[in-house]
Amino acid sequence: MNPKLKGYLQLARPANLPTSAADIVAGASLAGAFVAIQGSNWSAVPWLDFLVLLSSSVLLYAAGVILNDVFDLPIDRVERPERPLPSGLIAVKAASLFGASLMSIGVALAFLVHVLAGSLALALALAILLYDALAKKHGFFGPLVMGSCRGLNLLLGMSVLGLVENWWFALVPVVYIYAITLISRGEVFGKNKLQIVVAGIMYATVVVSLLWVANGLGNLWYVLPFALLFTGFVYLPLFRAYSQNSPTNIKKAVIAGVMGVVLLASVWCAAAGVWQMALLVLLLLPLSKFLAKQFAVT
């Protein structure tokens, strides 16, 4: 692969992008967009609007991580000199233009669906910029804003039918991403056992919330196998990171958390009673794992 092309791909974190798409599938499932599938009436699903929102989400995510590298350049020159920007492989101006273009297209696509989706995409873009430029430097507000980005992404998927009900579902990914961001604080130097304990408690809150929602929707039995898979996937690396608190193990726990977003989305789909979409979302996990071997996950 051309080194410069690979550099641009590294900036966009390809392994993370399926997690963004998974949020949209989960949100659309919770909105009832795929109810017709239960009756094998696939043609009644609003596929075009769904795919446009999915594309919007992926572009916004890619834009966010690209611009994050732009803002992080002074730090990365010290901590991650091999990254495309500090190594000089990609020019800072080129990366800035690349990220800004993807973000603009992502917001525009959402407005093509309807004003509600466009407004949510715009709010998501602003939250991304807030995190990249300012919030990430703050111990409390950084993880909160990052989690809010994921919550807004879920709402973007939930808006596919033109309205958003049960908006508070978006609080669950806020808690989950807050936990991952706490863990990631030790990726470089380690020594973050307290953060790992707090993250473990937050993970438990997420699991209980998912089971509660599924039970309320009458789909608890659907959700159990997916919830067990999700729980094991994120907790095992977390336990290892606590017992051997090294940067290597912490990074593995972060990777599991990031890719676990796909499993979290599958649990949402099952909670909505659309097990077909839950299984489909699971297929994004091997894709994410494959891409993680080719490109960094942070």
C-alpha positions, 0 to 999 in steps of 0.5 A: 500500500502507498505509504501516504495512503496508509497514513491517511487511513491510520489517521481515520482509525479504520478499526474503530469505524465499524463501532460507529456504524454499529451505533446507528444499527442499534439506534435504528433498531430501538426506534423500530425501523426494523420491526417489519423484518420480524414479519419478513417484510424487509421492503418496509424498512427505510433502508435509504435513510438508514444507510445515509445516516450510517454513512454520516456517522462513520464520516463524523467519527473519522473526522473526529479522530483525524482532527484529534491527531491534529490537536494532539500533535505536540503531545504525539511528538513526544509520546507517539512519534511514529504516528503519521503527523509527528513523523511528517508522513502527512502534513498538518494542513492536509490532515486538517482539511481532510478532517474538516471535509469529512465532518462537513459531508457527514453533517450534510448527509444527515440533513438530507434525511431530515432536519432532526437527523441533521440537527443531531449530526451537527450537535455531534460534530460540535461535541467532537470538536469540543472534545478534540480542542478542549474537553479531553484535557479535563479529567472529568469533562473529557470522558463526559464529552467523549461519552456524549458523542457516543450517546448522540451517535445512538440518538442519530440512529434512533432518529431515522423515523423522524422522531426520538423516543426514550432519549435517555437510552443515550445515557448508557453509551455515555457511561460506557465510553466514560469508562473506556476513556478512564482506562485509556488514561494509563495507555502510555505510563500505566499505574491506573488501578483506581481508574480500572476499578471505577471503570469496572463499576461503570461497566456493571451499570451498563450491563444492568441498564441493558438488562432492565431495558430488555426486560421492560421491552419484553425481550430479556431472553433475547438479550441474555446471550448477547449480554453475556458475550459483551460482559466477558469480552470487556471484563476479561482484559480489564481484570488482566489490566488490573492484576498486571497494570502495564501499559500493554495490558491497559491498551488491550483493555482499551481495545476491547472496550472500543471494539466492545461497542459493537457487542454493546450495539448487538445487545441493544438490537436484541433488547429491541427484539430484532435478533436478526440485526443483533447477529448482523452487528456481530459480524462487524466485530471480526471486521474490526478485529481484522482492521485492528491488526492493520491499524492502531486502535485508540 
